[in-house]
């Protein structure tokens, strides 16, 4: 007997022997063909029939497999056209829960169709022009983590009331996803994914916390047998719900507060050590930790330093600024804002309070009066469990402590995210000034070549709508920065060359090099003076060619991002942080990427590393040659010149080969092509 998979490696082109399903699939294929053949203006009229038939297919056993096999045909017919699902590279896993719980049948169906499309991409059956197999697999892993309840739980009463039979579609969908990806790998791959993300120490950890919560619910559900999987979950679950002896059974905030009141110094010492270890191990903070820190404000500096897990540097900073630290804990560290504790610990470890302007600026932040707009933005994004001022203070502490943990969210605002990170990293009092202006005054004024630019007087920015999926500081400041950045670009209209030459130093800070190189001709889009560009980059940044001069200030740079098939995706703003030999004596470029997750496969053997090669938390890295092959813009100090002639042609040819095989494949000037072909 031939199995279904042997006949159809895609996982089910032909449905099981079921007359009803076969009949529905015939109707679906007919409706899809009509949609495909319709003119663009007529497609909306053909769409309801396709969605209604797809809904009936998805309710049948084997329906999800049949849809997966038709995913490419459905998308090319235009089923996602004009909707949020049209651009899968921008989809957010966290939004799938709302879509799958919707009472609107079309929303549930189109979400299910989108997941099955991405499954086909992830399994290599559908080479998608906008998302790679790895990206699709990564997305589905996150979706399954957030929605584990769909895999193991029956529909709730609320679901049955609002969705009726529709509630079965997400369960059929997830059962099929699990079978195709492999039940035994799901929880283990989720845990591996969580640890990979946490190694990068992002500021925004809510998605990770949601994943861990789902794993915890599965562990405690007697109806769910995880088998041998999920062994590494205990450290993650305990870090949120029970890091220490006194809260290991997750008793609730009030019970824990009562237990603390009856503890002696030795018991408090044990609690402090346990919380600090869990926090620094994972980068996650339990709400119980906030309760302990507030309790320890009356129990001496030693226990407070212990609970924050401080080294000698952090302890000295705490002792010097004891009153300020106490005020920051009272103002910003609450059970609803626990990550503020980690941000505070890392801020003290950085020693930035010793910079004369920073401590006074933090006192200003503590009493800052927020505008109505800022308050409503924070409440809308994060809820009203805590005051907007405390929420913003948590964001400030996290950004100062984790300057490389800033993410741009699902928004085209990499320039603004990079600026916030760079200021937190290099000029923290300037960041605090920006926060004060934006949160209090609803306006930021920056200067471009001596002329003021107001964020309120400027036209629209790069982002078409106000971004919401950001950390508290970015939520308030990025809309202003985005408009100013766009206005600086508009003031460069008519100038020859790339506007970043003038915009980047004015936007990011005086330390951005005024020297500028680009290897793409702006007018034609073709590669331009590639050899000279690379020699200059080596001479400016490579220690072997610049007199062994380490990079002093972080520098803005632009890269050509490619997918795992080395296809060009777009231009992207990053920060070059340092260039050093890694533990294996390979010269690497360590850089900051504001795109929320730096671990990426850029194709042609180039995989960005985030751990294991000497990276600090939040850094990405690549060997120098590989990084140079994705670079298209960099800044340098024109007064510091390296030796251009010393780089061997063989080394440059390796870099140029990477460029020609990836993002530069369609940008090679005709003269270079003739030279490559030879006589």
Secondary structure, DSSP 8 states (H G I E B T S, - for coil): ---HHHH-TTT-SS--S-HHHHHHHHHHHHHHHHHHHS-GGGHHHHHHHHHHHHHHHHTSTTHHHHHHHTHHHHHHHTTTTTSGGG-GGG--GGGHHHHHT-S-HHHHHHHHHHHHHHHHHHTTSS--SSS-HHHHHHHHHHHHHHTHHHHH----HHHHHHHGGGHHHHHHHHHHHHHHH-HHHHHHHHHHHHHHHHHT--S--HHHHHHHHHHHHHHH-TT---TT--TTHHHHHHHHH--SGGGTT---HHHHHHHHHT--HHHHHHHHHHHHHHHHHHS---HHHHHHHHHHTTS-HHHHHHHHT--HHHHHHHHHTHHHHHHHHHHH--GGGTHHHHHHHHHHHHTGGGSHHHHHHHHHHHT----HHHHHHHHHHH-SSS-HHHHHHHHHHHHHH-GGG----SSS-HHHHHHHHHHHHH-HHHHHHHHHIIIIIS--EEEETTEEEETTTS---SSSS---SS-HHHHHHHHHHHHHHHHHHHTTTT-SS-THHHHHHHHH-TTS-SEEEESB-TTT--B-SHHHHHHHHHHHH-TTTTTS----S-EEEEEEEE-TT--EEEEEEEEEEEEEE-TTS-EEEEEEE-SS----B-STT-B-BSSSSS--TT-EEEEHHHHHTTEEEEEE-TTS---GGGS-HHHHHHHHHHHHTTTTTT---HHHHHHHH--
